[in-house]
């Protein structure tokens, strides 16, 4: 049964660029030999490791996306683990890609009896509040604050 996988490898940062390319080619060849199809190769990325792996603090991250037969995966893992310059490897199964579809949620817009959506206007949201009631002057705010503090001071005395 064919499934999608992602292979993540940490390669020694001490390896020369030519050696890195050889490792990439070898992994690609191993995937193809094990009846796999390479979906994506990401460019090598040099990283500082959070903790030493096989006494190395820096490594090059290699990531491969591929699809392959589930029965051939243990052979592939064994072949990759033998390689000396690969510090660590991790192979995980990636779920199938599904195309995005519209959800079956109901629309947030109100629906009228005649099944036509009504667009909300600013007047609907604010109601019929007059401009005079909407605007509050700074003096009014100061008076309210003084009232609040005066009543609280009197309550605690």
BAVEX-486197 format. One record per residue: residue in three letters; x, y, z of N, C-alpha, C in turn; residue number from 1. Coordinates in steps of 0.02 Angstrom, whole numbers. Example, Ala and Ser with C-alpha at 12.3 -4.5 7.8 and 13.67 -1.06 7.14 Angstrom:
residues 2
PT   code   n.east   n.north     n.up   ca.east   ca.north    ca.up   c.east   c.north     c.up   pos
PT    Ala      660      -284      390       615       -225      390      660      -165      390     1
PT    Ser      642      -112      354       684        -53      357      645         2      394     2
This chain:
residues 157
PT   code   n.east   n.north     n.up   ca.east   ca.north    ca.up   c.east   c.north     c.up   pos
PT    Unk       42       -59        0         0          0        0       45        63        0     1
PT    Unk       32       108      -45        73        168      -52       49       222       -4     2
PT    Unk       97       251       32        83        305       79      133       361       68     3
PT    Unk      118       419       95       163        476       90      206       479      153     4
PT    Unk      270       495      145       317        497      201      359       560      196     5
PT    Unk      388       579      254       437        633      255      498       606      292     6
PT    Unk      556       611      261       619        589      290      660       650      309     7
PT    Unk      680       653      372       720        709      397      786       681      421     8
PT    Unk      841       707      395       908        683      413      951       740      438     9
PT    Unk      991       726      488      1043        772      511     1110       744      487    10
PT    Unk     1144       783      446      1208        763      418     1262       805      452    11
PT    Unk     1319       775      464      1375        809      497     1392       873      460    12
PT    Unk     1401       927      497      1420        991      467     1493       990      444    13
PT    Unk     1530       940      468      1601        934      447     1607       906      377    14
PT    Unk     1552       879      350      1554        851      282     1561       907      231    15
PT    Unk     1600       893      181      1610        942      127     1546       947       85    16
PT    Unk     1535      1003       50      1476       1009        7     1469       953      -44    17
PT    Unk     1525       930      -71      1523        875     -119     1497       811      -86    18
PT    Unk     1518       799      -24      1495        740       13     1420       745       29    19
PT    Unk     1398       806       45      1326        817       58     1285       800       -5    20
PT    Unk     1309       823      -62      1274        809     -125     1272       733     -139    21
PT    Unk     1327       698     -123      1328        626     -131     1277       592      -86    22
PT    Unk     1270       617      -25      1220        589       22     1150       601       -5    23
PT    Unk     1137       661      -30      1071        677      -58     1056       630     -116    24
PT    Unk     1105       621     -161      1095        576     -218     1085       504     -195    25
PT    Unk     1122       483     -145      1115        415     -119     1045       403      -90    26
PT    Unk     1020       452      -51       953        445      -22      900       444      -77    27
PT    Unk      908       488     -127       861        487     -184      861       419     -219    28
PT    Unk      922       392     -229       928        327     -262      897       271     -219    29
PT    Unk      907       274     -153       878        223     -108      802       226     -110    30
PT    Unk      775       286     -112       701        293     -115      675       263     -180    31
PT    Unk      708       278     -236       686        251     -301      694       175     -304    32
PT    Unk      749       149     -276       761         77     -277      708        40     -236    33
PT    Unk      682        71     -184       631         41     -142      561        58     -167    34
PT    Unk      555        68     -232       491         81     -265      456       143     -239    35
PT    Unk      495       194     -224       467        257     -200      468       310     -253    36
PT    Unk      427       360     -244       423        416     -291      437       480     -251    37
PT    Unk      489       517     -271       508        578     -236      459       633     -254    38
PT    Unk      428       662     -202       380        716     -213      413       785     -207    39
PT    Unk      460       792     -159       493        856     -150      560       846     -115    40
PT    Unk      609       885     -135       674        890     -103      682       962      -79    41
PT    Unk      696       971      -16       707       1038       10      782      1053       10    42
PT    Unk      801      1115        2       873       1131        2      904      1118       71    43
PT    Unk      967      1098       72      1001       1085      137     1003      1149      178    44
PT    Unk      995      1141      244       993       1198      289     1039      1184      348    45
PT    Unk     1089      1226      357      1136       1216      412     1105      1242      477    46
PT    Unk     1110      1201      530      1078       1218      594     1127      1210      651    47
PT    Unk     1116      1250      703      1151       1241      767     1104      1197      809    48
PT    Unk     1129      1142      833      1088       1095      870     1076      1118      942    49
PT    Unk     1019      1100      969      1003       1118     1038     1046      1081     1088    50
PT    Unk     1067      1021     1069      1112        981     1111     1156       940     1063    51
PT    Unk     1214       919     1086      1259        882     1041     1230       815     1021    52
PT    Unk     1238       798      958      1219        733      931     1282       701      905    53
PT    Unk     1301       645      934      1364        611      918     1423       660      923    54
PT    Unk     1422       700      976      1474        748      994     1481       805      943    55
PT    Unk     1430       818      904      1432        874      856     1378       924      875    56
PT    Unk     1395       988      872      1349       1042      890     1315      1073      831    57
PT    Unk     1340      1062      770      1311       1089      709     1295      1031      662    58
PT    Unk     1243      1041      622      1224        989      574     1189      1021      515    59
PT    Unk     1183       984      461      1147       1006      401     1082       966      399    60
PT    Unk     1026      1001      393       961        970      392      941       955      320    61
PT    Unk      923       891      307       899        870      241      828       844      250    62
PT    Unk      783       866      206       714        845      210      692       820      141    63
PT    Unk      660       761      141       636        730       79      562       711       89    64
PT    Unk      520       730       43       451        706       41      446       655      -14    65
PT    Unk      417       596        2       410        545      -49      351       500      -34    66
PT    Unk      330       463      -83       278        412      -73      310       345      -88    67
PT    Unk      289       294      -52       319        229      -63      277       174      -32    68
PT    Unk      298       112      -47       264         54      -21      281        45       53    69
PT    Unk      229        33       91       235         26      163      282       -32      183    70
PT    Unk      283       -84      143       323       -143      158      398      -132      148    71
PT    Unk      415       -82      107       486        -68       91      518       -18      138    72
PT    Unk      480        13      181       506         66      225      560        40      273    73
PT    Unk      552       -18      306       606        -41      351      673       -50      315    74
PT    Unk      672       -73      253       734        -80      214      767       -12      203    75
PT    Unk      725        37      187       750        105      175      782       133      239    76
PT    Unk      747       125      295       774        151      358      841       118      376    77
PT    Unk      846        53      364       907         18      379      965        43      335    78
PT    Unk      950        54      271      1001         78      225     1025       148      244    79
PT    Unk      980       189      267       998        258      285     1038       259      350    80
PT    Unk     1020       216      397      1054        216      462     1127       192      456    81
PT    Unk     1144       155      404      1212        130      394     1259       186      374    82
PT    Unk     1234       237      339      1276        292      315     1311       327      373    83
PT    Unk     1376       335      369      1417        361      424     1409       435      437    84
PT    Unk     1397       475      386      1393        548      396     1324       571      420    85
PT    Unk     1274       527      419      1208        545      443     1208       534      519    86
PT    Unk     1199       589      556      1200        586      628     1135       556      655    87
PT    Unk     1080       577      627      1015        552      650      966       559      593    88
PT    Unk      917       512      591       865        517      540      798       502      572    89
PT    Unk      747       531      543       678        522      568      632       516      508    90
PT    Unk      593       462      507       547        450      452      476       450      480    91
PT    Unk      434       493      453       365        495      478      316       490      420    92
PT    Unk      259       462      435       206        456      385      167       522      384    93
PT    Unk      154       546      325       118        609      316       49       591      289    94
PT    Unk       -4       620      318       -71        604      293      -81       626      221    95
PT    Unk     -127       594      188      -143        610      118     -164       683      112    96
PT    Unk     -145       714       58      -165        782       44     -237       782       21    97
PT    Unk     -278       824       52      -347        830       32     -359       901        8    98
PT    Unk     -395       906      -47      -409        973      -73     -457      1008      -26    99
PT    Unk     -449      1073      -23      -491       1113       20     -561      1114       -8   100
PT    Unk     -610      1104       35      -680       1106       14     -717      1155       59   101
PT    Unk     -772      1179       35      -813       1224       75     -844      1185      133   102
PT    Unk     -847      1218      190      -877       1185      248     -953      1191      242   103
PT    Unk     -987      1151      280     -1060       1151      278    -1090      1196      332   104
PT    Unk    -1050      1242      355     -1075       1289      405    -1127      1335      376   105
PT    Unk    -1171      1357      419     -1221       1406      397    -1188      1475      393   106
PT    Unk    -1214      1515      351     -1188       1582      342    -1199      1624      404   107
PT    Unk    -1153      1669      418     -1159       1713      476    -1209      1769      464   108
PT    Unk    -1224      1783      401     -1271       1836      384    -1342      1813      401   109
PT    Unk    -1383      1858      427     -1452       1838      443    -1491      1821      379   110
PT    Unk    -1533      1772      385     -1573       1750      327    -1645      1770      340   111
PT    Unk    -1674      1804      293     -1743       1826      300    -1790      1771      276   112
PT    Unk    -1854      1781      286     -1904       1730      268    -1903      1716      193   113
PT    Unk    -1887      1765      153     -1886       1753       81    -1819      1726       57   114
PT    Unk    -1776      1702      104     -1712       1670       90    -1662      1716       55   115
PT    Unk    -1668      1781       65     -1620       1828       38    -1579      1856       95   116
PT    Unk    -1515      1858       88     -1472       1884      141    -1477      1960      142   117
PT    Unk    -1478      1987      201     -1480       2060      209    -1411      2083      232   118
PT    Unk    -1384      2132      196     -1320       2159      216    -1330      2208      274   119
PT    Unk    -1288      2201      324     -1293       2246      381    -1259      2312      365   120
PT    Unk    -1289      2365      387     -1260       2431      378    -1238      2457      446   121
PT    Unk    -1201      2512      447     -1178       2540      509    -1237      2562      552   122
PT    Unk    -1289      2585      521     -1349       2607      557    -1382      2549      594   123
PT    Unk    -1380      2489      566     -1409       2431      599    -1369      2413      661   124
PT    Unk    -1305      2420      658     -1262       2401      714    -1269      2450      771   125
PT    Unk    -1266      2515      757     -1268       2566      809    -1340      2581      830   126
PT    Unk    -1387      2559      793     -1457       2573      809    -1474      2644      789   127
PT    Unk    -1523      2670      820     -1544       2739      805    -1520      2787      858   128
PT    Unk    -1459      2780      880     -1431       2824      930    -1409      2888      895   129
PT    Unk    -1428      2943      923     -1410       3006      892    -1336      3021      904   130
PT    Unk    -1310      3067      863     -1240       3085      869    -1226      3117      936   131
PT    Unk    -1275      3153      963     -1266       3186     1027    -1254      3135     1082   132
PT    Unk    -1290      3079     1080     -1283       3027     1131    -1217      2988     1120   133
PT    Unk    -1195      2982     1059     -1134       2944     1045    -1072      2981     1068   134
PT    Unk    -1070      3047     1061     -1011       3085     1079    -1014      3102     1154   135
PT    Unk     -960      3087     1187      -954       3102     1258     -896      3149     1266   136
PT    Unk     -908      3204     1301      -855       3253     1309     -809      3234     1366   137
PT    Unk     -750      3260     1363      -699       3246     1412     -720      3270     1482   138
PT    Unk     -756      3326     1485      -779       3353     1550     -826      3303     1583   139
PT    Unk     -870      3273     1544      -918       3225     1571     -881      3164     1600   140
PT    Unk     -829      3142     1566      -790       3085     1590     -755      3103     1655   141
PT    Unk     -727      3163     1659      -693       3185     1720     -742      3188     1779   142
PT    Unk     -802      3213     1767      -853       3216     1820     -870      3147     1846   143
PT    Unk     -878      3100     1801      -895       3031     1820     -839      3000     1862   144
PT    Unk     -777      3013     1842      -720       2985     1879     -718      3015     1949   145
PT    Unk     -729      3081     1956      -729       3113     2021     -785      3085     2065   146
PT    Unk     -844      3073     2036      -899       3045     2074     -881      2975     2100   147
PT    Unk     -850      2936     2058      -832       2867     2078     -781      2869     2135   148
PT    Unk     -730      2910     2128      -678       2912     2180     -704      2944     2244   149
PT    Unk     -746      2994     2240      -774       3026     2300     -818      2977     2338   150
PT    Unk     -859      2939     2303      -903       2892     2337     -863      2836     2370   151
PT    Unk     -810      2813     2339      -769       2760     2367     -731      2784     2427   152
PT    Unk     -706      2847     2426      -671       2874     2483     -717      2880     2543   153
PT    Unk     -779      2900     2530      -827       2908     2585     -847      2840     2614   154
PT    Unk     -850      2788     2572      -870       2722     2595     -818      2692     2642   155
PT    Unk     -754      2704     2629      -702       2674     2669     -687      2713     2733   156
PT    Unk     -711      2773     2740      -697       2813     2801     -741      2796     2857   157
